[in-house]
Amino acid sequence: MTQSTETNQAESYTSSSDHPRTITVAFQGERGAFGDEAVQMHFGQDPEVKPEPRPYRNFADVFRAVAAGEVDYGLVPIENSQAGSINDTYDLLRQHDLYVIGEIGHPVNHCLLCLPGQQLSDIKRVISHPQALAQSDNYLRELGVEIVATYDTAGSAKMIREEHLEGVAAVAAAGAAELYELDILARGIQTIKDNYTRFIALGREPAQRRAGAAKTMLVIATGHQPGSLYRCLGALAANNINMLKLESRPSRQRAWEYVFYLDIEGHREDAHVRMALADLASHAVFCKVLGSFIRSI
């Protein structure tokens, strides 16, 4: 992937046809998951586009599907306002030559779902993805039920329906209740009500430049000398660029070595951003721009 390629993929995913163009978008989980909702919200903003969500078992499968051309785009969570960064996504960004072409902050409203006719007093076990369980820990603790982690929120709802699990409830989105014909025992059970997950959109080509505030994501590795990271970050400060986020992850090449993921304001085509990136790269062992796109968070 090079930093100069920037012309092929439109961030608006538009079509010149009189009819909406169908695009396929991979997400992790089952239909009815928050990722499914986020696909509809992000890619469905354009009336000329009809997104077709494609569920995949895990994040690695989403990246692989986009890279292999099985789908047009992908959408994966990268951080939650309560639980923090999603490390698997960061690691996969470095492993694949894909571009980050957009982002969306999706509200997370957890519900408690069960088979029709069940009452709250009937529930003895609650199943869901570990993050959903953690985000609803206060409510679930008061229920005094058995907590069992599964691979997905909507997948848990699907399991209750397909296996007709009485006395079992799932923590999932309200859309999963409608999709799998379940009752909603409680809504908004997350501990922190103002709960959002940030999703990033993935493509095989970079997004086209559009008007408006932009964000750039990049990953760097620094040398093991005093002040290496300081000099890299100083390149941003010297060019008056605001850093929005800094995340470190193990390099997976040598023990106790790390790479750093940065979110910065501005587009990599902006003159001051270009200068900063060139200066930063001169101090880094490795520097890769993951994408520039319209900032929505």
N, C-alpha and C positions, 0 to 999 in steps of 0.2 A: 504494500500500500504506500503510495507517495503522497506528499503534502500538496502537490500541485494539481492533482486531478480534482475538478470541482464542478463539472458541467452537466453530468448526465441525468441525475435523478432529481426530479422535482419534489420539493418537500410537501407541496400541496397534493401530490398524487393525482393530478387532474387528468381529465379525458376530454378530447375534442369532440367526442360523439354526442349525439342527442340523447343517448341513453347512458345511465351510470355504468362505469367500467368496474367490473368485479376484480378485486385484488385479494389475494390470499395472505393471511397474516397468522403466523405461528405464535402461540402463547403456551405457557406452562399450566397444566391442570386440566380439569374437565370443563365441559360447557357449563356455564353458570358461575364460574369462578370470577374473582375480581379482575383477573387478567383478561377474561372474556369481555367483561364490561368495559375495561379500559381500551380494548381494541375498538369497540364500537364507538366510544367517545372520541378517541384520537383520530382514527382513520375515517370515521363517519361524519366529520365536520364539513367535508366538501360534498355538496349535493351531486357532483358528477362522479362520485366514487361510491361503490358498494363494497364494504369490507366483508370478507368471508373468513371468520375465525377458524383456525385449525388447532385443535388441542394436541399437546405433546406431553409426555410423561415428566420430563425434567428440563432444566435450563439448558443443559448441554445439547439435548435433542433439538431445542429451538434454534440455537446457534448453528448446529449442523444442518438443519433443514433450510435455513436462509442461505448458508454458504454453498450448499449443494444445488440450490435452485429449485427445491421442492415447493417452496412458497415464495411470494414476492417480498415479504417483509417479516419482521419479528417484533415482538413487544415483550420486554422482560422487566421485572422490578429491580431497582438498584438500591433503593433505600426506603425506610419507613420512618415517619416522623416520631414514632415511639420506640421501635426496636432498633433503629439505626441502619447501618449499611448491610447490604446483602453480598457477602464475600464471594459466593460462587459466581455471581454476575461479573464482578470486577476481574476475577481470574480468567473467565472465559473471554472477556474483551481483549485480553492480551494474546490469548491462544488462537484467535480467529482474525482473519483479515476482513473484517466487516466495519462499516461506518455507523456511527451514531447519527441519526438524521432527524431526531425530534425527541420531545419529552412531554409528559403529562403528569400532573399531580391528581391522583384519583382518591376520592374520599372512601375510607374503609368503615362501613357500618355493619358490624357483626350481628347476626341474628341466631336464635336458637331454633332449629328445625327438627320436626319429628313426624312420624306417621300420623295421618288424620285420626282424630278421636283420642289421642293421648293427652294426658294432663301433665302439668309440671311435676306433680307428686309421683307420677309413674316413672319418671326418668331416673335411672340408676347409673347410666354411663354416658359420657359426652366424648365425641370423637371429632377430630379436626387436625389441620396442619399445626405443627408446633408453634409457629408464630401467632396464629389466630388464637390458640389456647393461651399463650402468654399474654397476648393483648387483652384477653377477657378474664384474666386470672382472678380479679376481685369478685366478679359475679359468680364464677364457677366455684370459688372457694366457699361462698355462702350457700351454694346448692348442696355441698357435701356429697358429691357424686364421684365415681371413678372417672379419671381423665386418661384417655388413650390417644396418642399421637398417630396420625395417618399422613399420607403423602400429599393430601390436597383438601381444601375446604369443600368445594363442590363435589369432589370425589367421595367425600364422606356422606354427603347428602344422597348421592347416587347409590352408595352402598346400602344406606338405610332402606331406600325404596326397593332395590333389586333383591336384597336379602330379607326384606320385611322384618327389620329389626325392631321389635317392641321393647320399650324401656330404654331406648337409645336415642340420643339427640345429637345433632351435628351443629357446629359453629360454622356458618357460611353466610353468603350474601342472600338478600331477599329474592333475587332473581333465581337462585337455585331452588327455592321453595316452589316457585311457579313451574319451573322446568321439570322437576321431579315429583310434582304433586304432593308436596308436604305442607304441614301446618307450621305456622310461625308462633312459637310459644312466647318469645320475647324479642324485642328489637333494640338495637343500639346498646349491646351489652359490653362493648369495649370499655376498658377502664378509663382511658383518656378519650373523651368524646371527640376532640378535634384531632382525628387520626387520619393521616394521609400516607399513601404509598406513591413514590415517584417511579414511574415507568419510563424507560427509554426505548425508542424505536430503532430498529436495526435494518440496514440495507446493504446491498452489494456495491452500491455506488454512493458517493457523497451527495448531500442535499444541495440544491441550487441556492444561491444567495437570494434572500428576500429582505424586504424592508422591515425594520423593527429591531428591537434590542436582541442581541445575539449572545450565545454562550458557546464556548469551545471546551471540549474535553481532551485531555492528553495524558500520556503515561510517560514517566521518566525513570531512569536509574542513575544514581550518582556514584562517584568514586568514594573510596574509603579514606578520605582525607578530611582533616578539620575544615569546616566551613563549606563543604561541597553543596549541601542542600541550601545553605544560606545564600551562596552565590547564584544558584539557580533561581531562587525566589526573589532575589534582589533584582534580577533582570525584569521581573514583572513590576516591581515597585518603581524602578528607574524609568519605566515607560508608562507609569500612571495607570496600571491595569489592576483591577480589583480581583483578588482570588476569592472565589465563592466556596470552595471546598478543597481539602487536602486529605487524602486517604492513603495509608500505607498497607502493602501486602507483601508476604514473603515472595522472594524472587523465584523460588522453586529450583534454583540452579545451585546455590550454595547455602549451607545453613547460616542463619542469622544475617542474610543479605535481603534487602527490601527494594521494591519498586514503589513509586509514588504516583497516584492518580490525582490530577488537578482539574477542577472546573474553574474557568476564568471568564470574566465578562469580555464581550467582543467577539468578532468574527476573524478567522485567521487571514482573511483577505484585507482586513483593515491595516493601514500602514503601521500604526503603532503596535498592533498585535504581531505583525510579521517581524518587526524589528525585535520585539521582546522574545519571540520564539527562536529567532536566529541567535540571539545573545544567550538565551537559556540553553540551547542545544550545544553551544560552545563550551559550556560548563558541565554538561551531562555526559555520561557514558552512553546513554540510550535515550532517544526522544521520539515519540510517535504521537501524532495528532489523531485522535479517534473520531473527531468530527466537529463541525460547527453547524449550528442550527438556531432557530428562533427560540428565544428564552421564554418559557412560560412559568417558571418557578424562581 
